[in-house]
Amino acid sequence: MKKIFTAIVLFTLVVLPMSVLAMTDITDDELSTVTGQAGVSINVDVTANLTIGTVAWGDSDGFTGYTNAGFVGIGGLNLSVHASGRHDGAFATTGATAVGYMGNDPITIDVGTNAGGQSLVRIGLPTFHISVDTLQTDIFVSGVTAGAPTSTTAQQLGNIFMSGIEIRLGQSATPADAASYNAGYVTIGAAGAGNTGVNIGFNVAIDGVFIETLSYGNTSSILAGSFGAAALQGYVGVKDFRLDDVNIYGGVAIGVGTLDTAALNPAANQGTITQVNIIFANGTTIAIPGAITGTVVLARNRALTVNAGELGNFYIGGVTASIVDNVGSLSTQSLVQIWAH
């Protein structure tokens, strides 16, 4: 373990120099001037049904005692989704000549270069409404049958169900004025001088997230062996989950690099290691100044309507999570590194 840790330290020093680590976000003042005489605007209004039989991730050689291939995944995913500009509040159509829907901001794409030679793609986010009628899927672990992972009742980890999902992008201090709404932006550029990789900045304003029903449960009870047929399926979940005013801002840098640990330090020889590196900019923040609320329910069915019993209501207010100066030994910025073993 010490050798692996030493190798990671060496990798950070050699492959990720300070020009990558010193990520800086473009200021709001700078971005406000990026209006662009040339660029692309895109409006999306789509309804789609999605069905996926199996999505799984696996390991071809397992581990000690479990040396055959294994997978974990989801099976029988079904959902119906609608994505378009907002129709609520100031965006509602109130008459034949008052088409509020048309007041939505579209997706915008601009590319530019500043005086220092730094080029950047800026994607302006739309005032947007995403709704999902229902989403349900089974979670499973599995071996390989006929060349593929297969979900079986015997190895199901449970069932996930969601309904009545509503997500609205765009916030405003004057909700009656459609033109005042702003959903934010995403920027994409190179990771830094002398490096290849991507630097992503973001400032996203979500007006609210609402989920009518969110549940997890089992289609057959683990008590069946003791209680027989009387032990039916059961679910636990949340009704009327609401999350208002979410702001996500900051940035990440993503790159892939390879190092020869033997050449760097024979004492820390772990061979040749290729890693994906994700570095979070200091100040990256998720802020929820409002409240997160919902009702916790136990019930016999996934919709939490049959033999339903409320456990209580929850309220979480004033949540802020921020990336700050890292006190670890690898970097002054927080990072995640991923490699094979």
C-alpha positions, 0 to 999 in steps of 0.5 A: 500500500505504501508503494502505491501511495508513493507512486501516486505522489510521484505521478502527481508531481510529474504528470500534473504540473502546477499549470494544470492544478492552478485552474482558474474560473472565468469571472461572471463579469467576463462571461457577461460580455460573451454575447457573440455576434456569431454562434449557435442557438438550439431549442429542444422540445422532445418526448421519448420512451426509453427501454434498456434490457441490461446495463452492467459493469463487470470484472472478467477475473473476479477476486480471491475465492470468486474467480469467475467473471461477475457483474453488477448492474440494472435490468428492465429499465423503463422511463418516459421523459419530456424535455422542453422550455419551461411552461410554468409561471412567467412562461405559461401561455395565458392567451392567443397572443401571449405565448410565454413558452417562447420567452425561454432562453435556448441553448447557446454555443459560442467559441472565443479566445481572450487576449492571453491566447486562451480559447474557450467554448461557452455553452449557455444553458436554457431555461428548461423543464425536464419531466419523467412520468415513471422510472423503474429498474431492478438492481442485480449482481450476476455471473455470465449466462450465454455470454451476458450478465443476467438478472435473476430474482435470486440475486436481485439487490432490489427495485428502484421506482420513481414517478412524477419527476420535475426538474426546472432550470433557471432562477430569477429574483423577479419570478414574474419576468421571464426575461430575468431568468438565468440558468447559467453556463458551462465552459470547456477549454484546455487543461493548461499550458504544456498539458493536454486534458480538458478543463470544465467550468460550470455555474448552474442555477436549478429552480427546483427538483420535485419527485412525487414518489421515490422508493426502494424495495424487494419484489419478494420478502427476505422473510419468506423463509420464516413466514411463508406466503404471508411475507409479501414484497415491501418498499420504503421511500419518500413522497413529495420530495422537494428541493428548491434553488440549487446552485452548482459552480466551480470547475474540474480538470480531467486528464489521462496519464501514464508513469513508469514507477520503476524509472521514477523510484525503484523502491516504489516500483508498481510497474507502468500505471495509467490513470484517469485524473480528476482535479476539482477547482478550489471553491467548487460549491453546491449550495441549497439555500432553501429547504429539502423536504419530504415524507418517509413512507413504508408500503406494500407497493412501489408507488407507496400507496397500498398499506402505506404508513408514514414514518415522518417528515424531514426538513433539511435547510441551508445546505452548502458543500464546498471544495477548499484548499486540500490538506492532503499530501498529493496536491493543494487541490482535491483530486480523484485518481482511477487506475486498474489493479 
